[in-house]
Amino acid sequence: MGIAFVPIYIRYLGVEAWGLVGFMAMLQAWLTLLDMGLTPSLTREMARYQAGAHSIQGIRDLLWSLQVIYGGIAIGVVFLVWFAAPWLAQHWLSAEHLPIVTITDAVKVVGIVLAMRMLEQVYRGAIQGLQHMVWLNGIQAVLATLRWAGAAAVLIWLETSISAFFLWQGLVSVISVLILARQANRYLPKASRPARFDWEAIIAIRNFAGGIAATFVLSRVLVQFDKLLLSTFLSLHMFGVYMLAVTVADALYILVTPVTTAASPKLTELVTRTDQSAIIGTYHHMSQLVALLLVPPAVVMVVFAESLLWVWTGDLALAREAAPLLSLLALGTLCNGFVQMPTLAQHAHGWTSLGVRLNSIAFVLLVPTLFWAVPRFGAIAGAWIWLAFALARLIVSVHFMHHRILQEEQWHWYRRAVISPLTVSFVVVITMSHTAPALSDRGATALFVCVAGAMAFLATLVTTPAPAAFMRSRFSRMKKRSSDD
């Protein structure tokens, strides 16, 4: 929904105001550093509770303790952003047309939105760990529609201002917190006494949470540092162009997240039960499913970046400006998507030190490179560095992970989940690009890109046997049920 309505936001607010929305997204990414690994730890402990590792009283105390901690963090975020808003508007963001007072007011509202988003993730993590994915997916679809379609309606019919946009975001975030909190507590059975704050429950998860926090902090710095530098070195217009490309590339995570969200607690449960054959089967099945869902659209983004942006925004000049950025960012996001399942396998085994070590090395190498390259070469430097980081992570991190756990599975994983899908998709899409229509008819261009993506999907399906077998079995069941009826 957030992606679908971006052209409307840009039409009514302008690219410069959209840069503020990108700034909010960047701040949200940075403020997740305050999570300190607690939400992934909560998801893991909820999954372990499902496998019998916790009592109901213990898991309720843990949830309540994290609610208290996050509530304090959220209050601190509101005060911090409100205090910093005038300075950010005047000295950090380089606006050409938006008044300083408008930017200041918008940033203040952003503080409330960010605080609510942080509270959301506590309850979302609990529900994920309890593996109530169907309800969570349904309510998130409803809330996403309310958040983004509602914002478009506000801009069209009520008030065309960036402040109105952010106020609506804040209202929907408050509603989201209330709904998710109520449901997370409903999914847990009643305990013998009311939940209370328990430092021992927090201390018990400190090692895993600390490893996750260190890994996450370093990876977040590496992923977001380019945006931080670009937000101050570029004009707000050019930063908006960069964030437009980031928004499209990040859409690939929409395809990966449902798989990883379901796989993470399941792998943790299987590791807790020490069911090695089920761990290996789930790991390969989910990895190939990620490849099937991720590779075709990512390759289409890389090859048809300009066409996609033009069809989406209707602005050919903007599409040409953002297309080189999108090609690089999409390729980097693809590499990063491949690594998600190996990372989840590490976390399911309680192993977090590999991510800390590798990200520490990357931090030492890449942050100075960003400081040197971004001021000299601008937005394209950030995109190239993001691609380099993601590619190195794919090669190095995956190798060391398979060296310690799932030792016999590395080359099977590379062949089935990376090399084969990537090869056939690129061959299909590049071949079709030679017959692509000229950028004159948006409808024809959209149809051609969709056909290219569908052809790449079918070709990729042939190279991913686990999802293909699953789809065949589902089709056979449906066919049998139809014939019985």
KOLDREN-255586 format. One line per 10 residues: their letters; for each residue x, y, z of C-alpha. Coordinates in pm, 1 decimal. Last residue first. Layout:
N
a) X:Y:Z; ...
This chain:
485
ddssrkkmrs) -1736.4:-3316.4:-573.2; -1482.6:-3597.0:-586.0; -1340.7:-3454.9:-912.8; -1296.3:-3110.1:-756.9; -1131.0:-3254.2:-445.8; -892.3:-3454.7:-664.3; -802.7:-3148.1:-871.6; -751.0:-2936.7:-561.3; -532.6:-3206.1:-408.9; -332.1:-3242.3:-730.3
frsrmfaapa) -280.5:-2864.1:-749.1; -158.9:-2857.0:-390.4; 83.1:-3141.9:-461.9; 212.2:-2969.8:-774.6; 260.6:-2642.9:-583.6; 458.5:-2820.5:-311.8; 674.9:-3000.0:-566.3; 750.9:-2669.1:-742.2; 827.3:-2501.1:-408.1; 1082.8:-2776.4:-329.3
pttvltalfa) 1222.3:-2815.9:-682.0; 1341.1:-2457.3:-740.2; 1489.4:-2456.4:-1094.7; 1159.3:-2506.4:-1278.4; 996.6:-2232.4:-1071.3; 1265.4:-1990.3:-1189.9; 1155.3:-2030.8:-1551.7; 792.8:-1974.5:-1455.8; 884.0:-1664.2:-1254.3; 1102.3:-1524.1:-1534.3
magavcvfla) 812.7:-1563.0:-1779.6; 578.6:-1387.8:-1535.0; 826.0:-1102.1:-1484.2; 868.4:-1051.4:-1857.6; 489.4:-1057.8:-1902.4; 450.9:-795.8:-1629.3; 716.5:-576.3:-1793.3; 538.3:-603.2:-2129.5; 198.9:-517.3:-1979.6; 339.0:-211.9:-1799.6
tagrdslapa) 509.2:-92.1:-2120.2; 190.1:-134.5:-2320.7; -11.2:59.4:-2062.8; 248.6:333.8:-2025.7; 261.9:399.4:-2400.6; 560.4:602.7:-2523.6; 863.9:443.0:-2362.3; 962.4:231.8:-2663.4; 857.3:-133.2:-2657.0; 1090.0:-405.7:-2521.9
thsmtivvvf) 1209.8:-663.3:-2779.1; 1574.1:-672.7:-2667.6; 1457.8:-667.5:-2304.7; 1302.1:-1011.0:-2356.4; 1642.4:-1178.0:-2379.2; 1761.9:-985.1:-2073.8; 1456.1:-1103.7:-1879.0; 1483.0:-1471.4:-1974.1; 1860.8:-1503.4:-1930.0; 1854.1:-1304.4:-1605.6
svtlpsivar) 1581.8:-1525.2:-1461.4; 1753.6:-1848.8:-1567.5; 2083.8:-1753.7:-1406.2; 1944.0:-1615.4:-1080.6; 1723.1:-1917.9:-1015.7; 2010.9:-2162.0:-1083.9; 2280.3:-1976.2:-886.3; 2094.3:-1874.0:-571.1; 1855.8:-2113.8:-392.7; 1919.3:-2442.9:-577.0
rywhwqeeql) 2293.1:-2421.6:-645.8; 2398.0:-2216.9:-344.9; 2186.6:-2426.3:-105.5; 2309.5:-2759.4:-243.4; 2660.2:-2616.1:-222.0; 2624.0:-2529.8:145.4; 2418.5:-2824.0:276.8; 2675.6:-3065.7:416.2; 2782.4:-2840.2:703.5; 2432.0:-2752.4:824.0
irhhmfhvsv) 2598.6:-2560.9:1108.8; 2963.0:-2456.2:1145.5; 3103.6:-2432.0:790.5; 2756.6:-2353.3:660.8; 2756.1:-2024.3:853.2; 3110.8:-1941.9:742.5; 3021.9:-1971.4:375.3; 2693.1:-1782.1:407.1; 2863.3:-1486.8:574.6; 3142.4:-1457.3:318.2
ilralafalw) 2968.5:-1475.2:-19.2; 2629.6:-1319.3:51.2; 2778.2:-1061.4:288.0; 3029.4:-954.7:24.1; 2745.4:-907.9:-225.7; 2539.5:-702.4:20.9; 2832.3:-474.5:109.1; 2927.8:-417.7:-254.4; 2567.3:-339.7:-351.5; 2530.1:-86.6:-68.3
iwagaiagfr) 2859.6:72.3:-176.6; 2735.3:110.3:-532.9; 2406.9:269.2:-420.3; 2578.2:513.6:-184.3; 2817.0:617.1:-460.0; 2526.7:679.4:-698.9; 2380.1:932.6:-455.5; 2671.2:1174.2:-458.6; 3008.9:1123.0:-623.4; 3246.5:1335.9:-416.6
pvawfltpvl) 3054.7:1388.4:-89.8; 2939.2:1022.2:-98.8; 3277.5:865.8:-178.2; 3508.9:961.4:108.8; 3267.6:938.6:399.9; 3116.3:625.6:246.8; 3457.8:462.6:212.6; 3536.8:549.3:574.7; 3213.5:367.0:673.0; 3284.4:69.8:447.1
lvfaisnlrv) 3604.9:-84.7:576.0; 3577.8:-59.3:955.1; 3203.5:-129.5:942.4; 3256.2:-432.9:719.0; 3499.1:-579.7:973.0; 3253.0:-517.9:1256.0; 2972.9:-662.6:1043.3; 3168.6:-984.6:999.1; 3242.9:-1020.4:1368.4; 2895.7:-935.7:1497.1
glstwghahq) 2722.8:-1152.4:1238.6; 2937.7:-1450.3:1332.8; 2874.2:-1393.8:1706.6; 2498.6:-1451.5:1685.3; 2457.4:-1827.3:1725.7; 2144.1:-1920.3:1922.3; 2075.7:-2216.4:1692.2; 1760.5:-2045.1:1562.6; 1970.4:-1730.9:1519.6; 2212.2:-1904.8:1285.1
altpmqvfgn) 1929.4:-2058.8:1081.7; 1765.4:-1715.9:1058.9; 2087.1:-1575.2:912.2; 2104.3:-1855.8:655.6; 1740.7:-1776.4:564.1; 1794.1:-1401.4:522.0; 2114.7:-1418.2:315.6; 1939.5:-1443.2:-21.6; 1746.0:-1126.0:56.4; 2068.5:-928.5:101.1
cltglallsl) 2183.1:-1028.6:-245.6; 1845.4:-924.2:-389.8; 1857.6:-595.7:-197.3; 2196.3:-523.3:-354.2; 2063.0:-593.8:-703.3; 1760.2:-374.4:-635.3; 1982.1:-91.6:-507.6; 2204.2:-101.1:-815.8; 1918.1:-99.8:-1067.8; 1719.7:154.0:-862.0
lpaaeralal) 2002.9:406.6:-852.7; 2049.5:391.7:-1230.1; 1670.1:439.9:-1274.0; 1622.6:742.1:-1041.9; 1698.4:1028.1:-1281.8; 1547.5:853.5:-1582.5; 1227.0:787.4:-1389.3; 1209.9:1148.2:-1266.6; 1235.6:1274.2:-1625.4; 974.2:1021.5:-1742.4
dgtwvwllse) 716.6:1118.5:-1479.0; 416.4:884.0:-1493.6; 511.2:763.1:-1144.4; 461.8:385.3:-1168.1; 489.0:329.6:-1541.1; 792.6:560.5:-1555.1; 958.1:395.1:-1257.0; 906.8:49.0:-1401.9; 1034.2:146.7:-1747.6; 1345.8:311.1:-1604.9
afvvmvvapp) 1434.3:11.8:-1387.8; 1369.0:-251.7:-1656.8; 1686.9:-462.3:-1621.5; 1751.1:-431.1:-1247.4; 1385.4:-411.3:-1146.8; 1299.1:-713.0:-1364.9; 1586.8:-904.0:-1200.4; 1444.5:-821.0:-857.4; 1092.9:-921.9:-962.3; 1214.8:-1264.8:-1085.2
vlllavlqsm) 1461.3:-1331.5:-797.1; 1248.8:-1266.0:-489.6; 949.4:-1500.6:-489.1; 1122.8:-1807.5:-631.3; 1443.9:-1738.0:-439.3; 1259.1:-1698.0:-108.2; 1073.0:-2022.9:-180.3; 1406.8:-2192.0:-244.7; 1535.3:-2076.2:94.4; 1210.6:-2184.0:263.8
hhytgiiasq) 1230.6:-2536.9:126.1; 1602.3:-2564.1:194.8; 1577.7:-2457.0:559.2; 1255.9:-2649.1:626.6; 1409.6:-2973.5:501.1; 1733.8:-2920.2:692.4; 1552.8:-2838.2:1018.6; 1310.7:-3129.2:971.2; 1602.3:-3369.3:934.4; 1772.1:-3222.2:1241.6
dtrtvletlk) 1479.7:-3245.7:1485.6; 1658.9:-3118.6:1798.6; 1322.8:-3015.5:1963.5; 1463.7:-2670.1:2044.2; 1611.4:-2661.3:1694.0; 1266.0:-2742.7:1550.3; 1099.6:-2465.7:1755.3; 1363.7:-2212.6:1649.5; 1322.9:-2315.1:1284.9; 945.5:-2264.6:1314.3
psaattvptv) 985.2:-1928.8:1491.4; 1202.8:-1794.7:1205.8; 1031.9:-1962.3:908.7; 696.4:-1784.4:925.8; 843.4:-1434.0:946.0; 1114.3:-1532.7:697.6; 857.1:-1635.6:437.6; 624.0:-1338.7:490.6; 926.4:-1102.4:488.1; 1067.6:-1209.2:151.8
liyladavtv) 801.4:-1070.4:-83.7; 756.2:-742.6:104.0; 1136.4:-725.6:121.3; 1135.9:-673.8:-255.1; 949.9:-347.4:-196.5; 1280.7:-221.9:-56.6; 1397.6:-164.9:-413.3; 1096.4:56.7:-489.2; 1132.4:260.7:-170.6; 1509.7:293.2:-214.0
almyvgfmhl) 1459.5:433.1:-565.3; 1217.9:694.6:-426.5; 1460.8:754.3:-141.4; 1728.0:853.5:-394.7; 1489.6:1087.5:-576.0; 1382.2:1243.5:-244.1; 1748.2:1295.4:-154.4; 1783.7:1475.5:-485.6; 1494.9:1708.3:-398.7; 1609.6:1758.8:-37.8
slftslllkd) 1944.3:1875.2:-176.1; 2226.3:1632.5:-117.5; 2504.4:1635.3:144.7; 2272.5:1627.8:451.4; 2030.0:1350.4:361.7; 2301.6:1179.0:156.8; 2514.3:1124.3:465.0; 2232.9:964.6:662.8; 2114.3:767.0:361.6; 2462.0:620.8:306.8
fqvlvrslvf) 2483.9:534.0:675.9; 2161.6:332.5:666.0; 2278.5:-12.9:554.2; 2616.4:-10.0:729.1; 2478.4:147.6:1045.4; 2190.4:-98.9:1044.8; 2430.5:-391.6:997.4; 2642.6:-277.7:1291.6; 2349.4:-213.7:1522.0; 2178.8:-536.8:1417.9
taaiggafnr) 2478.8:-757.1:1483.6; 2543.9:-594.1:1820.6; 2176.6:-613.2:1915.9; 2142.3:-976.1:1803.9; 2445.6:-1072.8:2010.2; 2320.9:-879.4:2310.9; 1971.5:-1025.4:2280.5; 2113.4:-1379.2:2268.8; 2332.2:-1317.3:2573.5; 2076.9:-1107.0:2761.8
iaiiaewdfr) 1786.1:-1350.6:2734.9; 1795.0:-1467.6:3097.6; 1877.7:-1115.9:3217.6; 1543.2:-988.9:3087.4; 1347.8:-1264.0:3263.9; 1556.7:-1203.8:3577.0; 1467.2:-835.4:3566.1; 1100.7:-923.3:3605.2; 831.0:-658.3:3565.4; 497.4:-809.5:3658.5
aprsakplyr) 225.7:-1020.5:3500.0; -90.8:-1069.6:3706.3; -111.0:-1398.1:3900.9; -193.8:-1762.5:3823.7; -151.6:-1703.5:3450.8; -418.4:-1666.8:3182.2; -341.0:-1829.3:2848.7; -151.6:-1623.4:2586.4; -322.1:-1542.2:2255.0; -538.3:-1275.2:2419.5
naqralilvs) -231.2:-1080.9:2534.7; -96.2:-1052.7:2181.3; -444.1:-957.8:2055.2; -491.0:-660.3:2288.4; -141.1:-525.6:2226.3; -181.2:-557.3:1846.5; -510.2:-364.0:1841.9; -396.7:-82.0:2072.4; -60.5:-41.0:1897.7; -222.6:-27.6:1553.6
ivsvlgqwlf) -472.3:241.3:1660.5; -185.1:458.0:1786.5; 1.7:402.4:1457.9; -307.5:499.4:1258.7; -325.2:834.0:1440.1; 47.3:901.5:1391.6; 32.5:833.4:1017.3; -265.8:1068.3:988.2; -68.8:1340.8:1162.8; 224.6:1274.5:927.0
fasistelwi) 19.4:1333.6:612.1; -154.7:1636.2:761.8; 187.9:1789.0:837.2; 302.3:1722.1:477.9; 17.3:1934.7:350.1; -274.8:1897.5:111.6; -566.2:1906.9:355.5; -900.7:1728.1:354.0; -1003.7:1569.5:21.9; -693.9:1470.5:-173.2
lvaaagawrl) -426.7:1478.2:99.1; -649.8:1306.8:356.9; -755.9:1043.1:101.6; -391.5:965.3:21.6; -315.7:928.4:393.0; -613.4:693.4:428.3; -481.7:478.9:144.0; -148.6:458.7:326.3; -235.2:397.2:692.1; -580.8:244.0:654.6
talvaqignl) -461.7:6.4:383.7; -158.5:-82.2:593.1; -384.0:-137.1:895.3; -610.5:-377.0:704.6; -317.8:-569.7:556.0; -151.7:-578.2:898.4; -472.8:-718.6:1045.0; -481.0:-1002.2:792.5; -112.5:-1087.8:813.7; -127.7:-1101.2:1192.6
wvmhqlgqia) -439.6:-1321.5:1191.3; -279.5:-1566.1:948.1; 60.7:-1558.6:1116.2; -42.8:-1676.9:1461.0; 298.5:-1837.6:1505.9; 335.5:-1765.0:1880.3; 670.6:-1607.6:1792.2; 503.1:-1391.3:1529.2; 243.2:-1275.0:1780.6; 514.1:-1171.9:2026.2
gryvqelmrm) 717.2:-991.4:1759.2; 409.1:-796.4:1644.4; 343.4:-700.1:2004.7; 690.7:-556.6:2051.7; 703.8:-415.0:1696.4; 404.4:-191.7:1750.7; 567.7:-13.3:2042.5; 849.1:104.8:1816.2; 601.5:221.7:1551.0; 423.1:427.5:1817.2
alvigvvkva) 742.4:612.3:1909.5; 827.6:672.4:1543.1; 486.5:824.4:1469.8; 511.1:1052.3:1773.1; 856.3:1177.2:1668.6; 735.3:1224.1:1309.5; 484.7:1477.2:1446.0; 777.5:1691.1:1558.8; 945.7:1648.4:1218.8; 636.8:1785.3:1043.3
dtitviplhe) 620.2:2091.2:1268.5; 986.4:2171.7:1203.6; 953.9:2118.9:827.7; 658.0:2355.3:811.6; 839.7:2614.1:1026.2; 1144.3:2599.3:798.9; 932.4:2678.2:491.6; 938.1:2422.0:206.2; 1085.6:2554.9:-119.8; 1460.1:2485.7:-132.1
aslwhqalwp) 1501.5:2252.3:164.3; 1846.0:2133.1:277.2; 1766.3:1922.4:583.7; 2035.1:1930.0:852.4; 2073.5:2288.6:975.9; 1732.0:2454.9:992.0; 1484.7:2166.8:997.3; 1712.5:1938.9:1201.4; 1781.7:2218.4:1452.8; 1412.1:2298.7:1495.2
aafwvlfvvg) 1319.6:1925.8:1531.7; 1586.6:1827.9:1788.1; 1374.9:1889.3:2100.1; 1065.8:1730.9:1946.8; 1272.1:1432.4:1825.9; 1426.9:1371.6:2169.6; 1101.6:1419.8:2362.8; 910.2:1172.8:2145.0; 1198.0:921.5:2145.0; 1221.6:929.4:2525.3
iaiggyivql) 852.0:849.4:2559.9; 896.0:555.0:2320.8; 1199.3:425.9:2513.5; 1003.5:426.5:2839.4; 714.4:237.1:2680.4; 962.6:-2.7:2525.6; 1104.1:-97.9:2864.6; 759.6:-138.1:3023.4; 628.6:-350.5:2735.9; 946.7:-557.4:2749.2
swlldrigqi) 883.1:-641.2:3113.5; 519.6:-726.1:3040.7; 620.8:-972.4:2767.4; 882.1:-1135.7:2990.7; 637.5:-1164.2:3280.1; 384.1:-1327.1:3047.5; 649.4:-1575.2:2928.2; 740.3:-1670.0:3284.9; 381.1:-1709.0:3402.0; 293.9:-1926.5:3103.4
shagaqyram) 590.5:-2151.4:3175.4; 881.2:-2157.2:2932.7; 1076.0:-2417.2:2724.4; 767.3:-2615.7:2622.9; 801.6:-2600.7:2241.5; 547.1:-2317.3:2216.2; 743.1:-2135.9:2487.1; 1047.8:-2171.9:2262.5; 856.7:-1990.0:1988.5; 765.6:-1714.1:2235.3
ertlsptlgm) 1130.9:-1702.1:2341.6; 1245.2:-1652.8:1982.5; 994.2:-1375.8:1913.1; 1093.8:-1205.2:2238.8; 1462.1:-1231.5:2146.1; 1391.1:-1081.4:1804.5; 1213.7:-793.9:1987.5; 1484.8:-745.6:2251.1; 1785.3:-715.0:2019.5; 1879.6:-374.4:2161.7
dlltlwaqlm) 1556.0:-221.3:2026.9; 1722.1:119.7:2052.9; 1889.8:47.8:1718.4; 1537.3:56.9:1576.0; 1581.4:432.3:1604.0; 1808.6:432.4:1299.9; 1552.5:262.9:1074.2; 1278.2:494.2:1196.8; 1499.2:794.1:1131.3; 1557.5:674.0:772.8
amfgvlgwae) 1186.4:620.0:714.1; 1115.4:967.1:853.1; 1378.3:1116.5:619.9; 1213.0:936.9:328.2; 885.8:1102.1:426.8; 1072.8:1432.7:439.8; 1210.2:1365.0:89.4; 849.4:1323.1:-18.1; 810.0:1689.8:72.7; 1084.0:1774.5:-179.0
vglyriyipv) 936.7:1542.8:-443.9; 603.4:1725.9:-440.9; 314.4:1709.6:-193.0; 9.7:1640.4:-411.3; 172.4:1460.0:-704.1; 445.0:1302.3:-490.1; 189.0:1161.4:-247.2; -25.1:1033.2:-534.0; 274.3:864.4:-699.2; 360.5:706.0:-359.2
faigm) 16.4:544.8:-326.7; 101.3:195.3:-449.7; 431.8:179.0:-260.7; 284.6:235.6:83.3; 0.0:0.0:0.0
